[in-house]
């Protein structure tokens, strides 16, 4: 402040008023002080702002997932890219942490709140029995839930969501058109709200069409568990003719496991991946996949959190439904 005051030819109090956007100085003086501050490379101190009650200029994101599965998960990489893009426009930081489970995630929120580390948080992977919304409400932390459904939730909680039910229904409809009657869903983590919606939709679509060879198998999203689940279902007396995987890495691992058992894709087995990525377009055969703009998903979530921080109301914001891109891994069921 002394350096800026000296160069701008004003008092230190005038510098404080100008940089904190408070009344007490003219617009001419305010502009001069800001120009000098920019020339000197000055930036506001986040720690000082937090101590003075002006906020931390940081938002938080915690992932309660096995760390080994995150490095190859294209969805989260793109989601974080979209979030960071919007935060950068407001010169806000992203405090990111990976933990083992939801209990540890809740402890992180308590620590952040006690230390004034964040102004708000984005919550991913909504659970069926989720303690986080209640805790964050008690802590009075603004929150946007990414991936929540169109119903449920708590007042004051914003949600950005994709319609997994419609996406799964579209996949079943297309596979049914190809003549597939035995469809297995190699799903992600049990207990997640979007996993449950996909499983329930698959079951409902199967009942509506009178299909009996349809079921879901949950995993931890890893290629190892995906391959193991694929081997189990294909070794059954009546193996499926189509497999739907909850992400791209699982689908690639499943195709490799099927090939090792002598199954040809798509002649013997059609495969659909939930998340389209470069990986789906680099393997053989090219994978049919549900596609969505995950970067845009992150941008939308970040904008909703900024709107809350600016005093806006909580909202439920849908993003476009993932759509199926058909490539080489899907085709008619054997004998259809």
C-alpha positions in Angstrom: 0.0 0.0 0.0 2.9 2.3 0.8 4.5 1.7 -2.6 1.2 2.2 -4.5 0.4 5.4 -2.5 3.9 6.8 -3.2 3.7 6.1 -6.9 0.1 7.3 -7.3 0.7 10.4 -5.2 -2.2 9.7 -2.7 -2.5 8.6 0.9 -2.5 5.0 2.1 -6.1 5.3 3.1 -7.1 6.4 -0.4 -5.3 3.3 -1.7 -7.3 1.1 0.7 -10.6 2.8 -0.4 -9.8 2.4 -4.1 -8.6 -1.2 -4.0 -11.5 -2.4 -1.8 -14.0 -0.5 -4.0 -15.3 1.6 -1.1 -16.6 5.2 -1.2 -14.2 8.0 -0.1 -12.2 8.6 -3.3 -13.1 10.0 -6.7 -13.3 7.8 -9.7 -10.3 9.5 -11.2 -8.2 8.6 -8.1 -9.7 5.1 -8.0 -8.6 4.5 -11.6 -5.1 5.9 -11.0 -4.6 3.7 -8.0 -5.8 0.6 -9.8 -3.5 1.3 -12.7 -0.5 1.7 -10.4 -1.5 -1.5 -8.5 -1.6 -3.4 -11.8 1.8 -2.1 -12.8 3.3 -3.2 -9.5 1.7 -6.7 -9.9 -0.5 -6.3 -6.8 -3.1 -8.9 -6.0 -5.6 -9.1 -3.1 -4.5 -11.3 -0.2 -6.9 -14.2 0.1 -5.9 -14.9 3.7 -6.4 -11.2 4.6 -9.8 -11.1 2.9 -10.9 -14.2 4.8 -9.8 -12.8 8.1 -11.7 -9.6 7.4 -14.9 -11.5 6.5 -14.7 -10.7 2.8 -14.5 -14.3 1.7 -11.8 -16.8 0.7 -12.0 -16.3 -3.1 -11.9 -20.1 -3.3 -14.5 -22.8 -3.9 -14.0 -26.5 -2.9 -14.5 -29.8 -4.7 -14.0 -33.1 -2.9 -14.0 -36.5 -4.7 -14.7 -39.6 -2.5 -13.6 -42.1 -5.1 -10.7 -44.7 -5.2 -7.8 -42.6 -6.3 -6.6 -45.2 -8.7 -9.8 -44.9 -10.8 -9.6 -41.1 -11.2 -6.5 -40.8 -13.3 -8.2 -42.5 -16.2 -11.7 -41.1 -15.8 -12.3 -38.7 -18.7 -15.6 -37.4 -17.2 -14.0 -35.9 -14.1 -11.0 -34.5 -16.0 -13.3 -32.6 -18.4 -15.7 -31.6 -15.6 -12.9 -30.0 -13.6 -11.6 -28.3 -16.8 -15.0 -26.6 -17.3 -15.3 -25.6 -13.6 -11.8 -24.1 -13.6 -12.5 -22.2 -16.8 -15.4 -20.3 -15.2 -13.7 -19.7 -11.9 -10.7 -18.2 -13.7 -13.0 -15.5 -15.2 -13.6 -14.3 -11.6 -10.1 -14.9 -10.4 -11.3 -17.6 -8.0 -9.3 -20.6 -6.9 -10.4 -24.2 -6.8 -9.5 -26.2 -3.7 -9.5 -29.9 -4.8 -9.1 -32.9 -2.6 -9.5 -36.7 -3.0 -10.7 -38.8 0.0 -11.5 -42.5 0.6 -15.2 -42.2 1.5 -18.1 -39.8 2.3 -17.3 -39.7 6.0 -13.9 -38.4 5.2 -15.4 -35.9 2.7 -17.7 -34.6 5.5 -14.7 -34.0 7.7 -13.0 -32.0 5.0 -16.1 -29.8 4.8 -16.0 -29.2 8.5 -12.3 -28.3 8.4 -12.8 -25.9 5.5 -15.7 -24.2 7.2 -13.8 -23.8 10.5 -10.7 -22.5 8.7 -12.7 -20.2 6.3 -11.0 -21.9 3.4 -13.8 -21.8 0.9 -16.8 -19.7 0.0 -18.9 -22.6 -1.4 -18.5 -26.1 -2.6 -19.5 -28.3 -5.5 -20.7 -31.8 -4.5 -20.4 -34.8 -6.9 -21.8 -38.3 -6.8 -25.0 -37.8 -4.9 -25.9 -40.8 -2.8 -29.2 -42.4 -2.1 -28.7 -41.9 1.7 -26.5 -38.8 1.5 -25.3 -37.0 4.7 -23.6 -34.1 2.8 -26.6 -31.8 2.0 -27.7 -31.8 5.6 -24.2 -31.1 6.9 -23.5 -28.3 4.3 -26.9 -26.7 5.2 -25.9 -26.7 8.9 -22.5 -25.2 8.0 -24.4 -22.6 5.8 -22.0 -23.2 2.9 -23.4 -22.5 -0.6 -23.5 -25.8 -2.5 -24.2 -27.0 -6.0 -24.8 -30.7 -6.4 -23.5 -32.1 -9.7 -25.4 -35.0 -11.0 -28.4 -34.8 -8.7 -31.8 -35.8 -10.1 -34.8 -33.6 -10.9 -36.6 -34.4 -7.6 -35.6 -34.6 -4.0 -32.9 -32.4 -2.4 -33.2 -29.7 0.2 -34.4 -26.1 0.0 -31.6 -23.8 -0.9 -29.6 -26.5 -2.6 -28.8 -26.0 -6.3 -28.6 -29.0 -8.6 -27.1 -29.4 -12.1 -28.2 -32.7 -13.5 -28.4 -34.9 -16.6 -31.3 -37.2 -17.3 -29.7 -40.7 -16.9 -33.1 -42.4 -17.1 -33.8 -41.1 -20.6 -30.2 -41.9 -21.7 -30.5 -45.5 -20.5 -33.9 -45.9 -22.0 -32.5 -44.7 -25.4 -29.8 -47.3 -25.2 -32.2 -50.1 -24.4 -34.5 -49.1 -27.2 -31.7 -49.1 -29.7 -30.4 -52.5 -28.6 -33.9 -53.9 -28.6 -34.3 -52.7 -32.2 -31.1 -54.6 -33.0 -32.8 -57.8 -31.6 -31.0 -57.9 -28.3 -33.0 -59.6 -25.5 -30.3 -60.4 -23.0 -28.6 -57.1 -21.9 -26.3 -56.7 -18.9 -25.4 -53.4 -17.4 -21.9 -53.3 -15.9 -22.5 -50.5 -13.5 -20.4 -48.2 -11.3 -20.5 -47.8 -7.5 -23.6 -49.1 -5.8 -25.5 -46.4 -3.7 -24.8 -43.6 -6.1 -28.0 -41.8 -7.2 -27.2 -41.9 -10.9 -26.2 -45.6 -10.7 -29.6 -46.3 -9.1 -31.5 -44.4 -11.7 -29.7 -46.3 -14.5 -30.4 -49.6 -12.8 -34.1 -48.8 -12.2 -34.6 -47.6 -15.7 -33.0 -50.7 -17.2 -35.3 -52.9 -15.1 -38.4 -50.9 -16.0 -37.5 -50.9 -19.7 -37.0 -54.7 -19.5 -40.3 -55.3 -17.8 -42.1 -53.0 -20.3 -40.7 -55.1 -23.2 -41.0 -58.5 -21.5 -37.3 -59.1 -21.4 -36.0 -61.6 -18.7 -32.3 -61.7 -19.5 -31.6 -58.2 -18.3 -29.7 -57.2 -15.1 -27.1 -54.9 -13.6 -23.8 -55.7 -11.9 -22.1 -53.0 -9.8 -18.3 -52.4 -9.7 -15.9 -49.7 -8.4 -15.5 -48.2 -11.9 -12.0 -49.8 -12.3 -10.9 -51.8 -15.3 -10.0 -54.7 -13.1 -13.5 -55.1 -11.6 -15.1 -54.4 -15.0 -13.1 -57.2 -16.6 -13.9 -59.6 -13.8 -17.6 -58.8 -14.0 -17.5 -59.3 -17.8 -15.9 -62.7 -17.5 -18.5 -63.8 -14.9 -21.6 -62.8 -17.0 -20.2 -64.2 -20.2 -19.4 -67.5 -18.5 -23.0 -68.0 -17.5 -25.1 -70.7 -19.2 -27.1 -67.9 -21.0 -24.6 -65.1 -21.7 -25.8 -61.7 -22.7 -25.7 -60.5 -26.3 -25.2 -56.8 -25.3 -23.2 -55.1 -22.5 -23.6 -51.5 -21.3 -20.7 -50.1 -19.3 -20.9 -47.1 -17.0 -17.7 -45.5 -18.4 -15.3 -45.8 -21.3 -12.4 -47.4 -19.4 -14.7 -50.2 -18.1 -16.0 -50.8 -21.7 -12.4 -51.1 -23.1 -11.5 -53.5 -20.3 -14.7 -55.5 -21.0 -14.0 -55.8 -24.7 -10.5 -57.2 -23.9 -12.0 -59.7 -21.4 -14.6 -60.8 -23.9 -12.0 -61.2 -26.7 -9.9 -63.4 -24.4 -13.0 -65.7 -23.9 -13.5 -66.0 -27.7 -16.3 -63.5 -28.1 -16.2 -61.3 -31.2 -17.5 -57.7 -31.0 -20.0 -57.0 -32.4 -20.8 -60.3 -34.1 -21.3 -62.2 -30.8 -21.6 -59.2 -28.4 -22.6 -55.6 -28.7 -20.9 -53.1 -26.4 -21.9 -49.6 -25.3 -19.9 -47.2 -23.2 -21.6 -44.5 -21.1 -18.9 -41.8 -21.5 -17.7 -41.1 -25.0 -14.0 -40.1 -25.1 -10.9 -40.3 -27.3 -10.4 -43.8 -25.9 -13.6 -45.0 -27.5 -12.3 -43.7 -30.9 -8.9 -45.3 -30.6 -9.6 -48.9 -29.8 -10.7 -51.7 -32.1 -13.5 -52.0 -32.7 -14.5 -48.3 -32.2 -16.9 -48.1 -29.3 -20.5 -47.0 -29.5 -20.9 -44.5 -26.6 -23.2 -42.1 -24.9 -21.8 -38.6 -25.5 -22.2 -35.4 -23.6 -20.3 -32.2 -23.2 -18.7 -32.8 -19.9 -16.7 -29.5 -20.0 -19.9 -27.6 -20.5 -21.4 -29.6 -17.6 -18.6 -28.2 -15.4 -19.1 -24.7 -16.7 -22.8 -24.8 -15.8 -22.1 -26.1 -12.3 -19.5 -23.4 -11.7 -21.8 -20.6 -12.9 -24.6 -21.9 -10.7 -22.3 -21.7 -7.6 -21.2 -18.2 -8.5 -24.8 -17.2 -8.8 -25.4 -18.5 -5.3 -22.4 -16.6 -4.0 -23.8 -13.4 -5.7 -27.0 -13.9 -3.7 -29.1 -15.7 -6.4 -31.7 -18.3 -5.6 -31.1 -22.1 -5.6 -32.1 -23.7 -8.9 -32.4 -27.1 -10.5 -30.7 -26.8 -13.9 -30.8 -29.7 -16.5 -28.1 -30.2 -19.0 -28.6 -31.9 -22.4 -29.4 -35.7 -22.2 -26.4 -37.8 -23.3 -27.0 -39.2 -26.8 -25.9 -42.4 -28.3 -23.2 -42.3 -31.0 -23.1 -45.6 -32.9 -19.8 -47.0 -34.0 -18.4 -50.5 -34.7 -19.1 -52.1 -31.4 -22.9 -52.4 -31.8 -24.9 -54.4 -34.3 -27.6 -57.0 -34.6 -27.9 -59.7 -32.0 -26.7 -63.1 -33.1 -29.4 -64.8 -35.1 -31.6 -61.7 -35.1 
